[in-house]
Amino acid sequence: MHHTLDELGYYLLAGAGGDGPRTLVEEARRGEKLGFGTAFISERWNIKEASSLTGAACAVTERMRIATAATNHNTRHPLITASWATTMHRLSGGRFTLGIGRGIAALYSAFGVPEVTTAQMEDFAQVMRRLWRGEVVVGHSGPIGEYPLLFLDPDFDEDIRLALVAFGPRSLALGGRAFDDVVLHTYFTPETLQRSVAIVKKAAEEAGRDPDDVRVWSCLATVGDHLPEELRLKKSVARLATYLQGYGDLLVRTNNWDPAVLQRFRSDPVLLSIPGGIDHKASADQIEHIATLLPDEWLEPAATGSAGQCAQRIRREFDYGADAVILHGCTPDELEPIVTAYRAR
């Protein structure tokens, strides 16, 4: 067992979830053995339901922090979420972080779930903290809704970390004001990373908090040359293309990229023929074609090349202001040479 790299994290079931939830157990054990500080769990509504996965991850690890990044606050009753978090907190000996995010609005309206607002996420964070302190919340009327009574246990005094997956300036500022961790998005340019960190830290300071108490995580696509090319393209090109499918305007605007490139990408006939998310529906040939639609500069904010080059690129994220870095898109086995190179420096 190596000494812990608290500043590094990775995702369990990276991408669409590999061979299903069963592989999480081994990935959690392997990541802990490699010395990762935090394992993140993202939720997809298929076989990646967050509360069951966190239970499994907490149960098979001893030291590593387990965090959701992200679930959504409005898909469970607040008491269910609050008691799930307390259960995980106690089950893991204080290693659980409850991370929430805004989600994709178009998907929500299709499912009949109201769209998430910044005000709701702030209200939710405040209510969670009150419940974990053992408070009885009477007659709550706020952005998350009307609740005549909310309480868990008057003996509670739990210190549970809250994380926010943040993209735009409003949610970044909310992260600084009310959350313990802020998780950024993949493919943020160095300028976007610096700007995002500055927004978070400034908001923390204005709220009377110590900015150092809010950890900002860069999410860095980390895809080394030791992987076969077809897999590399799937983890880089296909992944970025899937984000562009889901919320391209937001990512392009955030990074000050050229919107005309996005329009060309969107109107490409090959792209339009793919039924669903490119990262798990496109063939190798289709992904190779999509690679020709994306400029190098769009794929550049990632750790690529040899294991040593990847390790160097990870270190640069700290120079740009990140407090911690998620090595995104690969399993612990795929990341092992890079972690080894990172330790060697």
C-alpha positions as CSV (number, residue, x, y, z in Angstrom):
1,M,0.0,0.0,0.0
2,H,1.5,3.3,-1.1
3,H,1.2,6.6,0.9
4,T,-2.0,8.4,0.0
5,L,-2.1,10.9,-2.8
6,D,-4.9,13.0,-1.2
7,E,-4.7,15.5,-4.1
8,L,-5.7,12.8,-6.8
9,G,-9.0,11.2,-7.5
10,Y,-10.5,9.0,-10.2
11,Y,-14.0,7.8,-11.3
12,L,-15.4,4.4,-10.5
13,L,-17.1,2.8,-13.5
14,A,-15.6,5.5,-15.7
15,G,-17.6,6.4,-18.8
16,A,-20.8,4.5,-19.5
17,G,-20.0,2.0,-16.7
18,G,-17.8,-0.6,-18.4
19,D,-19.0,-4.2,-17.7
20,G,-21.7,-3.1,-15.2
21,P,-21.7,-2.3,-11.5
22,R,-20.0,-5.5,-10.5
23,T,-16.6,-4.2,-11.6
24,L,-16.9,-1.3,-9.1
25,V,-15.7,-3.6,-6.3
26,E,-12.4,-4.4,-7.8
27,E,-11.9,-0.8,-9.1
28,A,-12.4,0.6,-5.6
29,R,-9.9,-1.8,-4.1
30,R,-7.4,-1.2,-6.8
31,G,-7.7,2.6,-6.6
32,E,-7.2,2.5,-2.9
33,K,-4.1,0.3,-3.3
34,L,-2.7,2.7,-5.8
35,G,-3.1,5.5,-3.2
36,F,-5.8,7.6,-4.7
37,G,-7.3,10.0,-2.2
38,T,-10.9,10.0,-3.5
39,A,-13.0,7.8,-5.7
40,F,-15.9,9.6,-7.4
41,I,-19.2,8.1,-8.6
42,S,-21.3,9.6,-11.3
43,E,-24.9,8.7,-11.7
44,R,-26.6,7.5,-14.9
45,W,-30.1,6.2,-14.7
46,N,-29.4,2.7,-15.9
47,I,-27.1,0.6,-13.8
48,K,-25.3,3.5,-12.1
49,E,-27.7,4.4,-9.3
50,A,-25.6,6.4,-6.9
51,S,-26.8,5.4,-3.4
52,S,-26.3,1.6,-4.0
53,L,-22.9,2.2,-5.7
54,T,-21.6,4.3,-2.8
55,G,-22.7,1.7,-0.3
56,A,-20.6,-0.9,-2.2
57,A,-17.6,1.4,-2.5
58,C,-17.6,2.4,1.2
59,A,-17.9,-1.3,2.2
60,V,-14.9,-2.5,0.3
61,T,-12.5,0.3,1.1
62,E,-10.8,1.4,4.4
63,R,-9.1,4.7,3.8
64,M,-10.1,6.3,0.5
65,R,-12.9,9.0,0.4
66,I,-16.0,8.1,-1.6
67,A,-17.8,11.0,-3.3
68,T,-20.8,11.3,-5.6
69,A,-20.1,13.7,-8.5
70,A,-22.9,13.9,-9.1
71,T,-26.4,13.0,-8.1
72,N,-29.3,15.4,-8.2
73,H,-31.0,16.7,-5.2
74,N,-34.5,16.6,-6.6
75,T,-34.8,12.9,-7.6
76,R,-35.1,11.8,-3.9
77,H,-37.0,13.2,-1.0
78,P,-34.6,15.4,1.1
79,L,-35.0,13.0,4.1
80,I,-34.0,10.0,2.0
81,T,-30.9,11.8,0.7
82,A,-30.0,13.1,4.2
83,S,-30.3,9.7,5.8
84,W,-28.4,8.0,2.9
85,A,-25.6,10.5,3.5
86,T,-25.6,9.9,7.2
87,T,-25.7,6.1,6.7
88,M,-22.7,6.3,4.3
89,H,-20.8,8.7,6.7
90,R,-21.1,6.2,9.6
91,L,-20.6,3.1,7.4
92,S,-17.4,4.5,6.1
93,G,-16.0,6.1,9.3
94,G,-16.5,9.6,7.9
95,R,-15.2,9.1,4.4
96,F,-18.3,10.0,2.4
97,T,-18.9,13.2,0.4
98,L,-22.3,14.0,-1.0
99,G,-21.9,15.7,-4.3
100,I,-24.8,17.2,-6.3
101,G,-25.1,18.8,-9.7
102,R,-27.6,20.6,-11.9
103,G,-28.1,17.8,-14.5
104,I,-29.3,18.2,-18.0
105,A,-32.5,20.3,-18.3
106,A,-33.8,18.7,-21.5
107,L,-33.6,15.3,-19.9
108,Y,-35.4,16.4,-16.8
109,S,-38.4,17.9,-18.6
110,A,-38.7,14.7,-20.6
111,F,-38.8,12.7,-17.4
112,G,-41.3,15.1,-15.7
113,V,-38.7,16.2,-13.1
114,P,-38.5,20.0,-12.5
115,E,-35.3,21.7,-13.7
116,V,-32.7,22.4,-11.0
117,T,-31.9,26.0,-10.1
118,T,-28.9,27.5,-8.2
119,A,-31.2,28.7,-5.5
120,Q,-32.5,25.1,-4.9
121,M,-29.0,23.7,-4.6
122,E,-28.2,26.4,-2.0
123,D,-31.4,25.8,-0.1
124,F,-30.7,22.0,-0.2
125,A,-27.2,22.4,1.2
126,Q,-28.5,24.5,4.1
127,V,-31.3,22.0,4.9
128,M,-28.9,19.0,4.8
129,R,-26.5,20.7,7.2
130,R,-29.3,21.5,9.6
131,L,-30.6,17.9,9.5
132,W,-27.1,16.5,10.1
133,R,-26.7,18.8,13.1
134,G,-29.8,17.1,14.6
135,E,-32.2,20.1,14.0
136,V,-35.9,19.7,13.6
137,V,-36.8,21.8,10.6
138,V,-40.4,23.0,10.9
139,G,-42.4,24.6,8.2
140,H,-39.7,24.8,5.6
141,S,-40.7,26.9,2.7
142,G,-38.0,27.6,0.2
143,P,-36.7,26.9,-3.3
144,I,-36.6,23.1,-2.7
145,G,-40.3,23.1,-1.7
146,E,-42.7,23.1,1.1
147,Y,-42.0,20.7,4.0
148,P,-44.1,20.9,7.1
149,L,-41.6,18.8,9.1
150,L,-38.1,17.5,8.4
151,F,-35.9,15.7,10.9
152,L,-33.6,12.8,11.3
153,D,-32.4,12.4,14.8
154,P,-31.9,15.0,17.6
155,D,-28.7,13.3,18.7
156,F,-27.0,13.8,15.3
157,D,-24.0,16.1,14.9
158,E,-22.5,14.9,11.7
159,D,-19.8,16.7,9.8
160,I,-20.5,15.5,6.2
161,R,-18.7,17.0,3.2
162,L,-20.9,18.5,0.5
163,A,-19.6,18.8,-3.1
164,L,-21.0,20.7,-6.0
165,V,-20.3,19.9,-9.7
166,A,-20.1,23.4,-11.1
167,F,-19.9,24.8,-14.6
168,G,-21.1,28.4,-15.0
169,P,-20.2,31.4,-12.8
170,R,-23.4,31.2,-10.6
171,S,-22.9,27.7,-9.6
172,L,-19.1,28.2,-9.1
173,A,-19.9,31.1,-6.7
174,L,-22.5,28.9,-4.9
175,G,-19.8,26.3,-4.5
176,G,-17.5,28.8,-2.8
177,R,-20.3,30.1,-0.5
178,A,-21.9,26.8,0.6
179,F,-20.0,23.7,-0.3
180,D,-16.8,22.0,0.8
181,D,-15.6,20.7,-2.6
182,V,-16.2,22.1,-6.1
183,V,-15.8,19.7,-9.0
184,L,-15.1,21.3,-12.4
185,H,-15.9,19.8,-15.8
186,T,-13.5,18.0,-18.2
187,Y,-11.9,19.8,-21.1
188,F,-11.7,23.2,-19.3
189,T,-8.8,25.1,-20.8
190,P,-6.1,26.5,-18.4
191,E,-7.7,29.9,-18.6
192,T,-11.1,28.5,-17.7
193,L,-9.6,26.6,-14.8
194,Q,-7.9,29.7,-13.5
195,R,-11.1,31.8,-13.8
196,S,-13.2,29.1,-12.2
197,V,-10.9,28.8,-9.2
198,A,-10.9,32.6,-8.8
199,I,-14.7,32.7,-8.7
200,V,-14.9,29.9,-6.1
201,K,-12.3,31.4,-3.8
202,K,-13.6,34.9,-4.0
203,A,-17.2,33.8,-3.2
204,A,-15.8,31.8,-0.2
205,E,-14.0,34.8,1.1
206,E,-17.1,37.1,0.6
207,A,-19.2,34.6,2.6
208,G,-16.7,34.9,5.5
209,R,-15.1,31.5,4.9
210,D,-11.5,30.5,4.5
211,P,-11.0,30.0,0.8
212,D,-8.5,27.2,1.5
213,D,-11.4,25.2,3.1
214,V,-13.1,24.9,-0.3
215,R,-11.3,22.3,-2.4
216,V,-11.5,22.9,-6.2
217,W,-11.1,19.7,-8.2
218,S,-9.9,19.9,-11.8
219,C,-11.4,17.1,-13.9
220,L,-8.6,16.2,-16.3
221,A,-9.1,13.7,-19.1
222,T,-6.1,11.4,-18.6
223,V,-5.5,9.0,-21.5
224,G,-1.9,7.7,-21.8
225,D,-0.2,6.3,-24.9
226,H,0.1,2.9,-23.3
227,L,-3.5,2.3,-24.2
228,P,-4.5,1.1,-27.7
229,E,-5.4,3.9,-30.1
230,E,-9.0,2.8,-30.6
231,L,-9.6,3.0,-26.9
232,R,-7.8,6.3,-26.6
233,L,-10.1,7.8,-29.2
234,K,-13.1,6.5,-27.4
235,K,-11.9,8.1,-24.1
236,S,-10.9,11.4,-25.6
237,V,-12.7,12.2,-28.9
238,A,-15.9,10.3,-28.2
239,R,-16.1,11.6,-24.7
240,L,-15.7,15.2,-25.7
241,A,-18.1,14.7,-28.6
242,T,-20.7,13.3,-26.1
243,Y,-20.4,16.4,-24.0
244,L,-20.8,18.6,-27.0
245,Q,-24.0,16.6,-27.9
246,G,-25.4,17.2,-24.4
247,Y,-24.4,20.8,-23.6
248,G,-22.1,22.0,-26.4
249,D,-23.2,25.7,-26.2
250,L,-22.3,25.9,-22.5
251,L,-18.9,24.2,-22.9
252,V,-18.0,26.3,-26.0
253,R,-19.1,29.5,-24.3
254,T,-17.2,28.7,-21.1
255,N,-14.0,28.0,-22.9
256,N,-14.4,30.9,-25.4
257,W,-14.2,28.5,-28.3
258,D,-15.5,29.2,-31.8
259,P,-19.3,28.5,-32.0
260,A,-19.0,28.0,-35.8
261,V,-17.0,24.8,-35.2
262,L,-19.8,23.6,-33.0
263,Q,-22.4,24.3,-35.7
264,R,-20.3,22.3,-38.2
265,F,-20.0,19.4,-35.7
266,R,-23.7,19.4,-35.0
267,S,-24.8,19.3,-38.7
268,D,-22.4,16.6,-39.7
269,P,-24.3,13.7,-41.3
270,V,-22.2,10.9,-39.6
271,L,-22.8,12.5,-36.2
272,L,-26.6,12.8,-36.9
273,S,-26.8,9.1,-37.8
274,I,-25.6,8.0,-34.3
275,P,-28.5,6.9,-32.1
276,G,-27.6,8.3,-28.6
277,G,-24.4,9.1,-26.8
278,I,-21.3,8.9,-29.0
279,D,-19.1,7.5,-26.2
280,H,-21.2,4.3,-26.1
281,K,-23.1,4.2,-29.4
282,A,-20.5,5.1,-32.1
283,S,-18.4,2.6,-34.0
284,A,-14.6,3.0,-34.2
285,D,-14.9,4.3,-37.8
286,Q,-17.5,6.9,-36.8
287,I,-15.3,8.1,-33.9
288,E,-12.3,8.4,-36.3
289,H,-14.5,10.6,-38.5
290,I,-15.7,12.7,-35.6
291,A,-12.0,13.3,-34.7
292,T,-11.7,15.2,-37.9
293,L,-14.5,17.6,-36.8
294,L,-12.8,18.6,-33.5
295,P,-9.9,21.1,-33.5
296,D,-6.7,20.0,-31.7
297,E,-7.1,23.0,-29.3
298,W,-10.4,21.5,-28.1
299,L,-8.8,18.2,-27.2
300,E,-5.7,19.8,-25.8
301,P,-6.8,20.4,-22.1
302,A,-6.0,16.7,-21.2
303,A,-3.2,14.6,-20.0
304,T,-1.9,12.6,-23.0
305,G,1.3,11.1,-24.3
306,S,3.7,8.9,-22.3
307,A,3.1,8.2,-18.6
308,G,5.7,10.8,-17.7
309,Q,4.1,13.4,-19.9
310,C,0.7,12.7,-18.4
311,A,2.2,13.1,-14.9
312,Q,3.8,16.4,-15.9
313,R,0.5,17.6,-17.3
314,I,-1.4,16.7,-14.1
315,R,1.1,18.7,-12.1
316,R,0.4,21.8,-14.3
317,E,-3.2,21.8,-13.1
318,F,-2.0,22.7,-9.7
319,D,0.0,25.6,-11.2
320,Y,-3.3,26.8,-12.8
321,G,-4.9,26.9,-9.3
322,A,-6.5,23.5,-8.8
323,D,-6.4,22.1,-5.3
324,A,-6.8,18.6,-6.5
325,V,-7.1,16.7,-9.8
326,I,-9.4,13.9,-10.9
327,L,-7.7,11.7,-13.5
328,H,-10.8,11.3,-15.6
329,G,-12.0,8.6,-18.0
330,C,-9.8,5.6,-17.1
331,T,-9.8,2.7,-14.6
332,P,-7.2,2.3,-11.9
333,D,-5.4,-0.4,-14.0
334,E,-5.3,2.0,-17.0
335,L,-4.0,4.8,-14.7
336,E,-1.4,2.8,-12.9
337,P,1.7,3.7,-15.1
338,I,0.7,7.4,-14.8
339,V,0.3,7.3,-11.0
340,T,3.7,5.5,-10.8
341,A,5.3,8.3,-12.9
342,Y,3.6,10.9,-10.8
343,R,5.0,9.5,-7.6
344,A,8.5,9.2,-9.1
345,R,8.7,13.0,-9.7
